[in-house]
Amino acid sequence: MKVGVIGAGTMGSGIAQTFAQTEGYEVVLCDINAEFAARGKAKIAKGFERMIAKGKMDQATVDAVLAKITTGTKDICGDCDLIIEAALENMEIKKQTFKELDGICKPEAIFATNTSSLSITEIGAGLNRPVIGMHFFNPVPVMKLVEVIAGLN
Ligand SMILES: NC(=O)c1ccc[n+]([C@@H]2O[C@H](COP(=O)([O-])OP(=O)(O)OC[C@H]3O[C@@H](n4cnc5c(N)ncnc54)[C@H](O)[C@@H]3O)[C@@H](O)[C@H]2O)c1
């Protein structure tokens, strides 16, 4: 399964790391430009370096996980099966992001937002598919909990 993560900040990079560490998932980590997205992946790599130093991971595993994360902008999400949006907590940004993704992603791709406080229904209004809430907790690789929230649509 291919997961597109939109926003490579604190939450997006944690979500990307967690899926990449799970068997059967590939990740496309996106931000407003390729440089920001690559920075998110570099942050994940830095965390892994600390794990290697503590003897909790080996280099081969780290290399394999990092190889499962591609970075770029949302234009490369066309073949993703699941989109998790973790961009800024701003209604207009989220609405615009999903509107653009609606035209980029395949029709069966599932749309999810990591919003903490905005209306799931409003975020998904006017799209050709529903949007769900998929609320991860910080730090994502540590917190074994995700809230899944249905909007009215
Ligand atoms: N930080 C938390 O503890 C936490 C917990 C649960 C949910 N959330 C939610 O997760 C989302 C992200 O929070 P965060 O703390 O990771 O923020 P952050 O500021 O660390 O990261 C946001 C990222 O989104 C990028 N971005 C902004 N506009 C974008 C766009 N149009 N397209 C793609 N990328 C864009 C930014 O460049 C940045 O890299 C928010 O909705 C927030 O409410 C945060």
Ligand as a Chemical Component Dictionary entry (heavy atoms), coordinates in Angstrom:
data_LIG
# 
_chem_comp.id                   LIG 
_chem_comp.type                 NON-POLYMER 
_chem_comp.pdbx_formal_charge   0 
_chem_comp.three_letter_code    LIG 
# 
loop_
_chem_comp_atom.comp_id 
_chem_comp_atom.atom_id 
_chem_comp_atom.alt_atom_id 
_chem_comp_atom.type_symbol 
_chem_comp_atom.charge 
_chem_comp_atom.model_Cartn_x 
_chem_comp_atom.model_Cartn_y 
_chem_comp_atom.model_Cartn_z 
_chem_comp_atom.pdbx_ordinal 
LIG N1  N1  N 0  2.101  18.805 16.726 1  
LIG C1  C1  C 0  1.204  18.061 17.359 2  
LIG O1  O1  O 0  1.365  17.661 18.531 3  
LIG C2  C2  C 0  -0.047 17.622 16.641 4  
LIG C3  C3  C 0  -0.770 16.527 17.136 5  
LIG C4  C4  C 0  -1.898 16.079 16.433 6  
LIG C5  C5  C 0  -2.298 16.735 15.273 7  
LIG N2  N2  N 1  -1.584 17.818 14.828 8  
LIG C6  C6  C 0  -2.018 18.443 13.571 9  
LIG O2  O2  O 0  -1.161 17.997 12.528 10 
LIG C7  C7  C 0  -1.009 19.015 11.534 11 
LIG C8  C8  C 0  0.465  19.324 11.349 12 
LIG O3  O3  O 0  1.013  19.768 12.583 13 
LIG P1  P1  P 0  2.591  19.821 12.819 14 
LIG O4  O4  O 0  2.780  20.037 14.284 15 
LIG O5  O5  O -1 3.252  18.673 12.143 16 
LIG O6  O6  O 0  2.978  21.180 12.042 17 
LIG P2  P2  P 0  4.405  21.634 11.465 18 
LIG O7  O7  O 0  4.364  23.114 11.437 19 
LIG O8  O8  O 0  5.506  20.939 12.202 20 
LIG O9  O9  O 0  4.415  21.059 9.974  21 
LIG C9  C9  C 0  3.540  21.503 8.985  22 
LIG C10 C10 C 0  4.205  21.268 7.649  23 
LIG O10 O10 O 0  3.240  21.495 6.629  24 
LIG C11 C11 C 0  3.879  22.151 5.565  25 
LIG N3  N3  N 0  2.872  22.822 4.741  26 
LIG C12 C12 C 0  2.262  24.020 4.931  27 
LIG N4  N4  N 0  1.391  24.273 3.943  28 
LIG C13 C13 C 0  1.441  23.198 3.108  29 
LIG C14 C14 C 0  0.791  22.868 1.895  30 
LIG N5  N5  N 0  -0.098 23.695 1.329  31 
LIG N6  N6  N 0  1.086  21.673 1.302  32 
LIG C15 C15 C 0  1.977  20.826 1.863  33 
LIG N7  N7  N 0  2.644  21.100 3.007  34 
LIG C16 C16 C 0  2.377  22.271 3.612  35 
LIG C17 C17 C 0  4.865  23.095 6.240  36 
LIG O11 O11 O 0  5.882  23.515 5.327  37 
LIG C18 C18 C 0  5.388  22.207 7.361  38 
LIG O12 O12 O 0  6.504  21.437 6.940  39 
LIG C19 C19 C 0  -1.871 20.188 12.009 40 
LIG O13 O13 O 0  -3.143 20.101 11.416 41 
LIG C20 C20 C 0  -1.949 19.962 13.518 42 
LIG O14 O14 O 0  -3.081 20.532 14.105 43 
LIG C21 C21 C 0  -0.470 18.262 15.465 44 
# 
loop_
_chem_comp_bond.comp_id 
_chem_comp_bond.atom_id_1 
_chem_comp_bond.atom_id_2 
_chem_comp_bond.value_order 
_chem_comp_bond.pdbx_ordinal 
LIG N1  C1  SING 1  
LIG C1  O1  DOUB 2  
LIG C1  C2  SING 3  
LIG C2  C3  SING 4  
LIG C2  C21 DOUB 5  
LIG C3  C4  DOUB 6  
LIG C4  C5  SING 7  
LIG C5  N2  DOUB 8  
LIG N2  C6  SING 9  
LIG N2  C21 SING 10 
LIG C6  O2  SING 11 
LIG C6  C20 SING 12 
LIG O2  C7  SING 13 
LIG C7  C8  SING 14 
LIG C7  C19 SING 15 
LIG C8  O3  SING 16 
LIG O3  P1  SING 17 
LIG P1  O4  DOUB 18 
LIG P1  O5  SING 19 
LIG P1  O6  SING 20 
LIG O6  P2  SING 21 
LIG P2  O7  DOUB 22 
LIG P2  O8  SING 23 
LIG P2  O9  SING 24 
LIG O9  C9  SING 25 
LIG C9  C10 SING 26 
LIG C10 O10 SING 27 
LIG C10 C18 SING 28 
LIG O10 C11 SING 29 
LIG C11 N3  SING 30 
LIG C11 C17 SING 31 
LIG N3  C12 SING 32 
LIG N3  C16 SING 33 
LIG C12 N4  DOUB 34 
LIG N4  C13 SING 35 
LIG C13 C14 SING 36 
LIG C13 C16 DOUB 37 
LIG C14 N5  SING 38 
LIG C14 N6  DOUB 39 
LIG N6  C15 SING 40 
LIG C15 N7  DOUB 41 
LIG N7  C16 SING 42 
LIG C17 O11 SING 43 
LIG C17 C18 SING 44 
LIG C18 O12 SING 45 
LIG C19 O13 SING 46 
LIG C19 C20 SING 47 
LIG C20 O14 SING 48 
# 
